[in-house]
Amino acid sequence: MTIPSRQPLPLADAVQPGLRRQMMAVARRDLRRELRRGEVAWVTIPFGAVAVLAIPLAIGIDVPTLNRVGPGLYWVVVLLFGVLVTVRHTATEQGVAAVSARLGIDPAAAYLGAATASAVLLVVFEVAVGMIAVALYDIDPERWPWLLLVVPAVAVGLALLGTMAGSVAAGATATNLVPFLVVPLALPLLIGATAAFDAGLTQPGGILRWVLMLLLVDVAALVLGVLTARQLQETG
């Protein structure tokens, strides 16, 4: 009597790492790709810095005016150029999704990993452009501590929304529509960030509700993205 030999399992079946490990693997892959290409470091950040520098030329070099409207203008730049950061891989997202599916990567892990990488890059973008805005707009140093709460909250929310919109556009083969999908959805982030920044100076107790608003947007985008990740991957 011969004992049938056991066939080796495919790699995807033999090793099924947890959601967190898969997510971190996807995030590391995206960050390594960014290090090789340098799209954010050499394209997006310089253009964002130029936008921040060009605004005073349009409204006049008036320090009190810049101090008053500067934070809002900064967050507008973050929103508009941040969309470019979150959808930087949309053009190749269909191929990436197919490879992830063949490797057995959970769609939710792929979504969270891509969003994590985008959030890290967005924080870098916010800090780099923010240093120019602080110096140029003469922003009161008392407002800076509140940025430790607002900056990551905006980065996470924009990354989650941008990654989800990129998946939708990849399935619809209409990547040029991604900014039009993200910007309206991200308006609560713009409103909350600007209001929280102002409240941090004038009404320190009032900043909590705006930070909670930002966190609510983040949680809603997180839940919606995870729940729809598989359907978006199948249609991509």
Secondary structure, DSSP 8 states (H G I E B T S, - for coil): ----------HHHH----HHHHHHHHHHHHHHHHHHH-HIIIIIHHHHHHHHHHHHHHH-S-HHHHHHHHHHHHHHHHHHHHHHHHTTTGGGHHHHHHHHHHTT--HHHHHHHHHHHHHHHHHHHHHHHHHHHHHHHT--GGGHHHHHHHHHHHHHHHHHHHHHHHHHHHHHT-GGGHHHHHHHHHHHHHHHHHHHHHHHHH-GGGHHHHHHHHHHHHHHHHHHHHHHHHHHHHH-
